[in-house]
Amino acid sequence: MKKYLLIVLLALITSSTFAQKLTSGNYTITISNIKSRSYTQDVFGEIKNVKEYIGNYTIEKSGEQIANQKFSTMQMEKDTMTLNIKDDDKSGNSLSYDFETKKYEIAGDEFKAKSSKDIDNIILSGILIYAQWLENN
């Protein structure tokens, strides 16, 4: 029994170290080195459960790397998540994801997530939306 538990634990640990990838049109988005942490936070006298993910992202357009930086998320309870995408060490942008509608919002524009089957795909979709939004703005 202990042997099986160890195998499952190792599988969970190593699965988060592999890069995840999403391709749409000319764009390929990759995320890697994903780490998470959970904690509680007092928000105006109400205790909320918070989950954060951090990692690295790469954006390729037509096979050429155009961005490579860090991302972070903050999910409070199960309603919404904020995805922060760094452009460089000093600047970046944020998108909000609504788990009920499965849509991202950035600068007042809403976009349907390409894939929402798990948190990795939700993050990948957000970075893809960001890359496409930047190109059009």
CORHU-V583759 format. One record per pair of residues at least 12 apart in sequence whose C-alpha atoms are under 10 Angstrom apart, sorted by the first residue. I is the first residue (numbers start at 1). J is the second residue. If there is no record, write none. Layout:
# CORHU-V583759
I&J + I&J
This chain:
# CORHU-V583759
13&35 + 15&34 + 16&32 + 16&33 + 16&34 + 16&35 + 16&36 + 16&120 + 17&31 + 17&32 + 17&33 + 17&34 + 17&35 + 17&55 + 18&31 + 18&32 + 18&33 + 18&34 + 19&31 + 19&32 + 19&33 + 19&34 + 19&56 + 19&57 + 19&120 + 20&32 + 20&33 + 20&34 + 20&57 + 20&120 + 20&121 + 20&123 + 20&124 + 21&57 + 21&58 + 21&120 + 21&121 + 21&124 + 21&125 + 22&59 + 22&114 + 22&115 + 22&120 + 22&121 + 22&123 + 22&124 + 22&125 + 22&127 + 22&128 + 23&59 + 23&60 + 23&61 + 23&114 + 23&124 + 23&125 + 23&128 + 24&61 + 24&114 + 24&125 + 24&128 + 24&132 + 25&61 + 25&62 + 25&132 + 26&60 + 26&61 + 26&62 + 26&63 + 26&64 + 26&132 + 27&59 + 27&60 + 27&61 + 27&62 + 27&63 + 27&64 + 27&65 + 27&66 + 27&128 + 27&131 + 27&132 + 28&58 + 28&59 + 28&60 + 28&61 + 28&62 + 28&63 + 28&64 + 28&65 + 28&124 + 28&127 + 28&128 + 28&131 + 29&57 + 29&58 + 29&59 + 29&60 + 29&61 + 29&65 + 29&67 + 29&68 + 29&123 + 29&124 + 29&125 + 29&126 + 29&127 + 29&128 + 29&131 + 30&56 + 30&57 + 30&58 + 30&59 + 30&60 + 30&68 + 30&120 + 30&123 + 30&124 + 30&127 + 30&128 + 31&54 + 31&55 + 31&56 + 31&57 + 31&58 + 31&59 + 31&68 + 31&69 + 31&70 + 31&71 + 31&120 + 31&121 + 31&123 + 31&124 + 31&127 + 32&54 + 32&55 + 32&56 + 32&57 + 32&58 + 32&70 + 32&120 + 33&54 + 33&55 + 33&56 + 33&57 + 33&70 + 34&53 + 34&54 + 34&55 + 34&56 + 34&57 + 34&71 + 34&72 + 34&120 + 35&52 + 35&53 + 35&54 + 35&55 + 35&56 + 35&72 + 36&51 + 36&52 + 36&53 + 36&54 + 36&55 + 36&72 + 36&73 + 36&74 + 37&50 + 37&51 + 37&52 + 37&53 + 37&54 + 37&74 + 38&50 + 38&51 + 38&52 + 38&53 + 38&74 + 38&75 + 38&76 + 39&51 + 39&52 + 39&76 + 40&76 + 40&77 + 41&76 + 47&77 + 48&75 + 48&76 + 48&77 + 49&75 + 49&76 + 49&77 + 49&78 + 50&74 + 50&75 + 50&76 + 50&77 + 50&78 + 50&81 + 51&73 + 51&74 + 51&75 + 51&76 + 51&77 + 51&78 + 51&81 + 52&72 + 52&73 + 52&74 + 52&75 + 52&76 + 52&81 + 52&82 + 52&83 + 53&71 + 53&72 + 53&73 + 53&74 + 53&75 + 53&83 + 53&119 + 53&120 + 53&123 + 54&70 + 54&71 + 54&72 + 54&73 + 54&74 + 54&83 + 54&84 + 55&69 + 55&70 + 55&71 + 55&72 + 55&73 + 56&68 + 56&69 + 56&70 + 56&71 + 56&72 + 56&85 + 56&86 + 57&69 + 57&70 + 57&71 + 57&85 + 57&86 + 57&123 + 57&124 + 57&127 + 58&70 + 58&124 + 58&127 + 59&127 + 59&128 + 59&131 + 60&128 + 60&131 + 61&131 + 66&131 + 67&86 + 67&87 + 67&88 + 67&131 + 68&86 + 68&87 + 68&88 + 69&85 + 69&86 + 69&87 + 69&88 + 69&89 + 69&92 + 70&84 + 70&85 + 70&86 + 70&87 + 70&88 + 70&89 + 70&92 + 71&83 + 71&84 + 71&85 + 71&86 + 71&87 + 71&92 + 71&93 + 71&94 + 71&123 + 71&127 + 72&84 + 72&85 + 72&86 + 72&94 + 72&123 + 73&85 + 73&94 + 73&95 + 73&96 + 73&123 + 74&96 + 75&96 + 75&97 + 78&98 + 78&99 + 78&100 + 79&97 + 79&98 + 79&99 + 79&100 + 79&101 + 80&96 + 80&97 + 80&98 + 80&99 + 80&100 + 80&101 + 80&102 + 80&103 + 80&104 + 81&95 + 81&96 + 81&97 + 81&98 + 81&99 + 81&104 + 81&122 + 81&123 + 82&94 + 82&95 + 82&96 + 82&97 + 82&98 + 82&104 + 82&105 + 82&123 + 82&126 + 83&95 + 83&96 + 83&97 + 83&104 + 83&122 + 83&123 + 83&126 + 83&127 + 84&96 + 84&123 + 84&126 + 84&127 + 85&126 + 85&127 + 85&130 + 93&106 + 93&107 + 93&130 + 94&106 + 94&107 + 94&126 + 94&127 + 94&130 + 95&107 + 95&108 + 95&109 + 95&110 + 95&126 + 95&127 + 95&129 + 95&130 + 96&110 + 96&126 + 97&110 + 97&111 + 97&112 + 97&113 + 97&122 + 97&123 + 97&126 + 98&112 + 98&113 + 99&116 + 99&122 + 101&113 + 102&114 + 102&115 + 102&116 + 102&122 + 103&116 + 103&122 + 103&125 + 103&126 + 104&122 + 104&125 + 104&126 + 104&129 + 104&130 + 105&126 + 105&129 + 105&130 + 106&126 + 106&129 + 106&130 + 106&133 + 107&133 + 109&133 + 110&129 + 111&125 + 111&126 + 111&129 + 111&130 + 111&133 + 112&125 + 112&126 + 112&129 + 113&125 + 113&126 + 113&127 + 113&128 + 113&129 + 114&126 + 114&128 + 114&129
